[in-house]
Structure formats: structure tokens, C-alpha cells
Amino acid sequence: MTDYKKYAKEVFQIEAKALADLSKQLDENFNKAVETVLKSKGRLVICGVGKSGLVGAKISATLASTGTPSMFMHPVEAFHGDLGMLKKEDVLVAISYSGETEELLKLIPYIKAASIKVIGMSGNPKSTLAKNSDYHLNVKVYKEACPLELAPTSSTTATLAMGDALAVALMKARNFKPEDFAKFHPGGSLGRKLLTTVESCMFKDKLPVVKPTDSIQQVINTMSSGRLGLAVVVAQNKVAGIITDGDLRRAMDKHTAKLFALTAKHIMTAKPRTINKKMMMAEAEELMNAHKITSLLVADNKGKLEGIVQIYSLNN
């Protein structure tokens, strides 16, 4: 049986070198391109044909989800009416590895006439595209991973990496944070964690509540029926303590046969940590992880119990 892994390893080696070479090719044009986008009040419009177009669409999607308004424009469609989507505040990223793609170059005069800045991305700094760009980003590779040197492989990887570099540089310049990312991804797990409040995840019905004077048997019954692995001790309408499964086990080891002569106040953890229901769920989870606990009590500013949140609440 042929060992095809050797072909895969060759591809990885060739494309890894192509990426490493990009660092050596970076020049001041990259800084100027980033500054131009930051100063722009419009969108970063990506344009390309074929494989460059497919890579450009991915770059545009990455930019849009990381704080840079972006859209993809196909040059053929642009030449037949879509140019009307462009505004003078926009910046255009034109992608062509050869730098000589006819469909793309035909747009340049119209783009220039509209005073729209052009960032060219090609593998030839002396190409027509490079010469007609305000800033050129060099994505030249020493060879394609394709054994025929025909199919764009290393070159598309390099182009994609340059697009990622542009997106990341803009993120850092804007101090783009996880909370910002979540706003553009509300349907994903990160969005749910960073945009969801404790109130929307907490248990608030039929909470396992006991009084300080309740017997241990009552505590056990309440914990069993509550199914949260704990009981909250409430006195004078305020949270006085918490009894977890761990507290109960430790009490059993310590008091043995005398345990059932005690009451809730004897085994509870007094003055437990409480949080506000408006706290973000991500922050609540960080607290639980930091203190190695799985539950937090939710109380108002007067100490009245409002709910219980647990570390796996987002999955309920």
C-alpha cells in the first residue's frame, strides 16, 4: 500500500516555507495599508477572481467578524453594475497572484476616478496591479505545492495568511475584545457565554431552601428534591448559608452518629459568595473556576435569594 502521508508532508513543508517567507517580504506598505483602513469611514471591499476570489471571500468574512466592516465584490459583477455598491469612503483590496488578471485590472481606472484607495495583493511587486495600487502587499511564494506547479496552493495559503495578518493587525489596533467578537457571533457558544446574563440561566423556581433550625433530615430531603446538589439556608428573608453535598459528607465524617441531632446552622458554610443576576454568565463561570466551585447563589442588594446558577447552566 502506498504511503500517501509523504505527499502530505511535502505539501506542509512547501507551504510552511511560503508562510515563513512572507515575514521577510513585509515592508512599510503593510503599515500604511492598516493605517488607511483605520482612517477610513467606509468598508474594506475585497475583490478577486477564481481561487483569489474564494480566498478573498474568506478574508472578507474574517474582517467582518473581527470589527472591520467588509464585503466581497466579484470584479465581473462589478463591471456589470455592482460598482455602484462602492462609496468614496471605502477601501478596496484587489487580489490577483499574477497581478495581471484582466477582469480585475479593468476596474482600476474607475476605482481611481472615484478616489477610492486601493490595496493590491499579488505575488509580483512589478505587476500592473502593484504599480496601480496605493499600497502593495507582496504574497510571492517560491513554488506551488502542486507537483505540476499549476494549481494555486502555496500562493492561496500565502494570500489567506496575509489577509489574516491584516485582520489581526486591525483587531489589535482597535483593541478588539472577546465581548466585541461575541456581538458578531451571538449564535455561537462564545456569544452565548459572553452576552448571556446570569438571570437568563439561573434556576429560580422551587429553590432548595431550608431554615437554620431545620433538622439534618429536612436538609437531606430538600437537597434530594432540589436536585442541585445543595440547600440554601435562609434566615429573615436573607441568605445565611449554603450546604453542599461536600458539606454534608464532611459533617457525616466528623459527627458520625451524632449528625442527626444537629440542625442546618451547624453544618452550613456561613456567608457564602453571592452574585447579582445582571452579571454576565462568562464572569460567573470565571468566578466558579477560580474558586473551584460549581454553584453560585444569586441575591439582590438586600441579600434576598433570587436564584442559583451552576457552571453548566449554559448547556441546560
Residue, then its C-alpha position, 0 to 999 in steps of 0.5 A: m500500500t502506498d504511503y500517501k502521508k509523504y505527499a502530505k508532508e511535502v505539501f506542509q513543508i512547501e507551504a510552511k516555507a511560503l508562510a515563513d517567507l512572507s515575514k521577510q517580504l513585509d515592508e512599510n506598505f503593510n503599515k500604511a495599508v492598516e493605517t488607511v483602513l483605520k482612517s477610513k469611514g467606509r468598508l474594506v471591499i475585497c475583490g478577486v477572481g477564481k481561487s483569489g476570489l474564494v480566498g478573498a471571500k474568506i478574508s472578507a468574512t474574517l474582517a467582518s467578524t473581527g470589527t472591520p466592516s467588509m464585503f466581497m465584490h466579484p470584479v465581473e459583477a462589478f463591471h456589470g453594475d455592482l460598482g455602484m455598491l462602492k462609496k468614496e469612503d471605502v477601501l478596496v483590496a484587489i487580489s490577483y497572484s499574477g497581478e495581471t488578471e484582466e477582469l480585475l485590472k479593468l476596474i482600476p481606472y474607475i476605482k481611481a476616478a472615484s478616489i477610492k484607495v486601493i490595496g493590491m495583493s499579488g505575488n509580483p511587486k512589478s505587476t500592473l496591479a502593484k504599480n496601480s495600487d496605493y499600497h502593495l502587499n507582496v504574497k510571492v511564494y517560491k513554488e506551488a505545492c502542486p507537483l505540476e506547479l499549476a494549481p494555486t496552493s502555496s500562493t492561496t495559503a500565502t494570500l489567506a495568511m496575509g489577509d489574516a495578518l491584516a485582520v489581526a493587525l486591525m483587531k489589535a489596533r482597535n483593541f478588539k475584545p472577546e465581548d466585541f467578537a461575541k456581538f458578531h457571533p451571538g449564535g455561537s457558544l462564545g456569544r452565548k457565554l459572553l452576552t448571556t446574563v446570569e438571570s437568563c440561566m439561573f434556576k429560580d423556581k422551587l429553590p432548595v431552601v431550608k431554615p437554620t433550625d431545620s433538622i439534618q433530615q429536612v436538609i437531606n430531603t430538600m437537597s434530594s428534591g432540589r436536585l442541585g446538589l445543595a440547600v440554601v439556608v435562609a434566615q429573615n428573608k436573607v441568605a445565611g448559608i449554603i450546604t453542599d453535598g461536600d458539606l454534608r459528607r464532611a459533617m457525616d465524617k466528623h459527627t458520625a452518629k451524632l449528625f442527626a441531632l444537629t440542625a442546618k446552622h451547624i453544618m452550613t458554610a456561613k456567608p457564602r459568595t453571592i452574585n447579582k443576576k445582571m452579571m454576565m454568565a462568562e464572569a460567573e463561570e470565571l468566578m466558579n473556576a477560580h474558586k473551584i466551585t460549581s454553584l453560585l447563589v444569586a441575591d439582590n442588594k438586600g441579600k434576598l435569594e433570587g436564584i442559583v446558577q451552576i457552571y453548566s447552566l449554559n448547556n441546560 
